[in-house]
Each structure stands twice: as structure tokens, then as C-alpha cells.
Amino acid sequence: MGFWKSLFSGSDSSSPQKIAETDIYNAESQAEGKPATRTDLMRDRPNINSRIFFSTERDIDLYELEELCDAVGWSRRPLRKVKKAIQHSFLVISMWEQRGTQRRLIGFSRATSDHAFNATIWDVVVHPDFQGKGLGKALMRHIIKKLRSEDISNITLFADPQVVEFYRNLGFISDPEGIKGMFWYPD
């Protein structure tokens, strides 16, 4: 419970914030039950001198997130609403490339939850320069692992038609038991 407590507790701006980071290679290897090794993903990395890691820090530069979403062609959303969505999410995972002292946001996802049974994953995005290298799969495995560590048993998401197969390969199924989702939208 300490992880979530630290994640949701307010921070005093005078004290340094600790960023919960996970090296992507260790996380990917652990998810697959393999020893931690970098060789598989290093082969496809854009720059061997870079490090890719996950963070659960919520203090994300909204303009940098907007640039990431622009890079994949998503519609722009009001930054004040994006900020509110992040603040009210149960879990926020960002993926970063670090080269020397420079950090670049290359992936993002978040989940909302009832804190007991159910969670819904939202806003899964990986920069096009980093797609096709297993990083989206690593991001999804990481968020699922974090949700399962909180005993969340039902994980849902909404997927555009062009990415349904990606999620199906991660174990998600469409319309389990014939249940149909229903939506209400304002006119």
C-alpha cells in the first residue's frame, strides 16, 4: 500500500520528489519470467547510449504530452482537462528515453479504477520513432502488472479498430460473453 500512498500523497514543493522509476529492460524481463537482459530490445534501440525507463511520477509537462499525442495524430484536448484526468487517475505510467541529462517522453498510459475490482486503461501512446520495438507491449505489461499488484481483477480498455489486434495479442478479448458496452454522449 505504501506505493499507492506515496503516489497519491501531495508533495511539498520545498522537498525533492522521488520519482518511482523502473528500467524497461528489467520490467520486460520480469513480465516474461526471464532474467534481466538488455540484448533483445537493445538491438532495435535508436541510440545505444540511451536508457529507456518507466515512471509513475504525475508531474508531466502537459506540452510534452501534447507533442507526443500530436506525433501519433490524436486530436488535441484542452490541457486543463488533460491535467485533471491525470490527477484523478488511479495509475499513471510514462515511458522516457534518457540520453545523458536529456529526458524525452516517448510513451504514456493511465488507468482509472474503483480501487477494488475494476480498472480501465486510457490514453496508451508510444511515439512513432519507438513503435515496432516491443515498447508498447512493455508499457501495457507494466501497467497491467501494477494494476494486478493492487488486486484489480477486471481490466478493460477501448481500442480503435487499427489496434484491436495489438491488444488481442496481449490477452484482451472483444465483448466477453457477448456483453455489449453502452455509451451516452451529449448532443
C-alpha positions in Angstrom: 0.0 0.0 0.0 3.0 2.3 0.5 3.5 2.6 -3.3 -0.1 4.0 -3.8 0.1 6.1 -0.7 3.3 7.8 -1.9 1.8 8.1 -5.4 -1.4 9.9 -4.3 0.0 12.0 -1.4 0.5 15.6 -2.0 4.1 16.9 -2.2 5.7 19.8 -0.6 7.4 21.9 -3.3 10.3 22.6 -0.9 11.1 18.9 -0.6 12.5 16.9 -3.6 10.1 14.5 -5.1 11.1 10.9 -5.5 10.3 9.5 -8.9 9.3 5.9 -9.0 11.2 4.6 -11.9 11.6 1.1 -13.4 14.1 0.3 -16.1 12.2 -1.0 -19.1 14.5 -3.9 -19.7 14.2 -5.2 -16.1 10.4 -4.8 -16.2 10.0 -6.5 -19.6 12.2 -9.4 -18.5 10.3 -9.8 -15.2 7.0 -9.8 -17.0 8.2 -12.6 -19.2 9.8 -14.6 -16.4 13.3 -14.2 -17.8 16.4 -12.9 -16.2 17.0 -9.2 -16.7 18.8 -8.7 -20.0 19.0 -5.8 -22.4 20.1 -7.6 -25.6 16.6 -8.2 -27.1 15.5 -4.5 -27.0 18.9 -3.0 -27.5 19.1 -4.5 -31.0 16.2 -2.1 -32.0 17.1 0.9 -30.0 17.5 4.2 -31.8 20.6 5.1 -29.8 22.7 2.6 -27.8 23.7 5.4 -25.4 20.2 6.0 -24.3 18.3 4.5 -21.4 14.5 3.8 -21.5 12.5 3.6 -18.3 9.0 3.9 -16.8 7.9 6.4 -14.2 4.8 6.8 -12.1 5.5 10.5 -11.5 2.4 12.5 -12.3 4.2 15.9 -12.8 4.3 15.5 -16.5 4.9 18.5 -18.8 1.5 18.8 -20.5 3.0 20.4 -23.6 5.4 17.5 -23.9 2.5 15.1 -23.6 0.6 17.1 -26.2 3.6 16.8 -28.6 3.6 13.0 -28.1 -0.1 12.8 -28.8 0.3 15.1 -31.9 3.1 12.7 -33.2 0.6 9.9 -33.4 -2.2 12.0 -34.9 -4.5 12.3 -31.9 -7.0 15.1 -31.7 -6.0 17.9 -29.3 -7.7 18.1 -26.0 -7.9 21.1 -23.6 -4.8 20.9 -21.4 -6.8 21.8 -18.3 -8.9 18.7 -18.8 -5.8 16.5 -19.6 -4.3 17.7 -16.3 -7.5 16.9 -14.4 -7.7 13.5 -16.0 -4.1 12.7 -14.9 -4.7 14.0 -11.4 -7.8 11.8 -11.0 -6.3 8.7 -12.5 -5.6 5.6 -10.3 -2.3 5.0 -12.1 -0.2 7.0 -14.5 2.7 5.4 -16.3 5.1 7.4 -18.5 7.9 6.0 -20.6 11.1 8.0 -21.1 14.2 7.9 -23.2 17.2 9.4 -21.4 20.4 10.4 -23.2 22.9 11.9 -20.9 21.0 14.6 -18.9 18.2 14.9 -21.6 14.9 13.2 -21.0 12.2 12.7 -23.7 8.7 11.5 -23.2 8.2 8.6 -25.6 5.2 6.8 -24.1 2.2 7.3 -21.8 -0.8 5.5 -20.4 -3.1 5.9 -17.4 -5.9 3.9 -15.7 -9.0 4.8 -13.7 -10.3 2.4 -11.2 -12.9 1.8 -8.4 -9.8 0.8 -6.3 -11.2 -2.7 -5.7 -12.3 -4.7 -8.7 -12.2 -2.8 -11.9 -9.8 -0.6 -13.9 -9.9 0.9 -17.4 -6.8 1.7 -19.3 -6.8 5.0 -21.2 -4.5 7.0 -23.5 -2.0 4.4 -24.5 0.5 6.1 -26.7 4.1 5.4 -27.9 6.0 7.9 -30.1 6.2 6.6 -33.8 10.0 6.6 -33.6 9.8 3.9 -30.9 6.9 1.8 -32.3 7.6 -1.7 -33.6 10.3 -2.3 -31.0 8.2 -4.0 -28.3 7.9 -0.8 -26.2 4.1 -0.6 -26.4 3.9 -4.2 -25.3 6.3 -3.4 -22.4 4.2 -0.4 -21.4 1.0 -2.4 -21.4 2.6 -5.3 -19.5 3.9 -2.8 -16.9 0.5 -1.1 -16.4 -1.2 -4.5 -16.1 1.4 -5.7 -13.6 0.9 -2.6 -11.5 -2.9 -3.0 -11.6 -2.7 -6.7 -10.7 -0.4 -5.9 -7.8 -3.3 -3.8 -6.4 -5.6 -6.9 -6.7 -7.5 -5.3 -9.6 -9.0 -8.3 -11.4 -11.0 -6.8 -14.3 -9.1 -4.6 -16.7 -10.8 -3.0 -19.6 -9.9 -0.6 -22.4 -11.3 1.0 -25.5 -9.4 0.4 -28.8 -9.6 1.9 -32.2 -10.1 -0.8 -34.9 -6.5 -0.5 -36.1 -5.0 -1.5 -32.7 -7.5 -4.2 -31.7 -5.1 -7.0 -32.8 -2.3 -5.4 -30.7 -4.4 -5.7 -27.6 -5.8 -9.1 -28.5 -2.1 -10.4 -28.6 -1.8 -9.1 -25.0 -4.7 -11.2 -23.9 -7.6 -8.8 -24.2 -10.8 -10.1 -25.7 -13.6 -8.3 -27.5 -17.1 -8.4 -26.0 -16.6 -11.2 -23.4 -19.6 -13.4 -23.1 -21.5 -11.2 -25.6 -21.8 -8.2 -23.2 -22.1 -5.0 -25.2 -20.9 -1.7 -23.8 -23.3 1.2 -23.9 -22.4 4.9 -24.2 -24.1 8.2 -23.6 -22.8 11.2 -25.4 -24.2 14.8 -25.1 -25.9 16.1 -28.2 
